[in-house]
Amino acid sequence: MTTWLVATLARYVLVEAEDESTARELGHVALYDLYADLRERYGRDVPINILTVRHATESEIDQWRWHHEMLAREAEWQARRQDG
């Protein structure tokens, strides 16, 4: 599997896929989820216009992992804080 960067003009995701076509499909699904905030804000669907599909660099993969680790830590911290 290869890690692919799939991006619109404003947002991007990394996905694991065998080829560019599959990466585009998986990226579209992930970007759709990522754009939920705009759909909620504007009360309508937001088009997902993919402009880039390419192999992710090692630094992009590392940064992506770090970001998601920090999100998980923040969620744990928030849960502990709410529990008292």
Contacts in CASP RR format, 6 or more apart in sequence:
PFRMAT RR
TARGET T0000
AUTHOR 0000-0000-0000
METHOD contacts of the structure
MODEL  1
MTTWLVATLARYVLVEAEDESTARELGHVALYDLYADLRERYGRDVPINI
LTVRHATESEIDQWRWHHEMLAREAEWQARRQDG
1 16 0 8 1.000
1 17 0 8 1.000
1 18 0 8 1.000
2 16 0 8 1.000
2 17 0 8 1.000
2 18 0 8 1.000
2 23 0 8 1.000
2 55 0 8 1.000
3 14 0 8 1.000
3 15 0 8 1.000
3 16 0 8 1.000
3 55 0 8 1.000
3 56 0 8 1.000
3 61 0 8 1.000
4 14 0 8 1.000
4 15 0 8 1.000
4 16 0 8 1.000
4 17 0 8 1.000
4 20 0 8 1.000
4 23 0 8 1.000
4 27 0 8 1.000
4 53 0 8 1.000
4 54 0 8 1.000
4 55 0 8 1.000
4 56 0 8 1.000
5 12 0 8 1.000
5 13 0 8 1.000
5 14 0 8 1.000
5 52 0 8 1.000
5 53 0 8 1.000
5 54 0 8 1.000
5 55 0 8 1.000
5 56 0 8 1.000
5 60 0 8 1.000
6 12 0 8 1.000
6 13 0 8 1.000
6 14 0 8 1.000
6 15 0 8 1.000
6 23 0 8 1.000
6 24 0 8 1.000
6 26 0 8 1.000
6 27 0 8 1.000
6 28 0 8 1.000
6 30 0 8 1.000
6 31 0 8 1.000
6 50 0 8 1.000
6 52 0 8 1.000
6 53 0 8 1.000
7 13 0 8 1.000
7 50 0 8 1.000
7 51 0 8 1.000
7 52 0 8 1.000
7 53 0 8 1.000
8 31 0 8 1.000
8 48 0 8 1.000
8 49 0 8 1.000
8 50 0 8 1.000
8 51 0 8 1.000
9 49 0 8 1.000
9 51 0 8 1.000
11 31 0 8 1.000
11 34 0 8 1.000
11 35 0 8 1.000
12 31 0 8 1.000
12 52 0 8 1.000
13 27 0 8 1.000
13 30 0 8 1.000
13 31 0 8 1.000
13 34 0 8 1.000
14 56 0 8 1.000
14 60 0 8 1.000
14 61 0 8 1.000
14 64 0 8 1.000
15 23 0 8 1.000
15 26 0 8 1.000
15 27 0 8 1.000
15 30 0 8 1.000
16 26 0 8 1.000
17 23 0 8 1.000
17 26 0 8 1.000
20 53 0 8 1.000
23 53 0 8 1.000
24 50 0 8 1.000
24 53 0 8 1.000
27 50 0 8 1.000
28 48 0 8 1.000
28 50 0 8 1.000
31 48 0 8 1.000
31 50 0 8 1.000
32 48 0 8 1.000
35 46 0 8 1.000
35 48 0 8 1.000
38 46 0 8 1.000
39 45 0 8 1.000
39 46 0 8 1.000
56 64 0 8 1.000
END
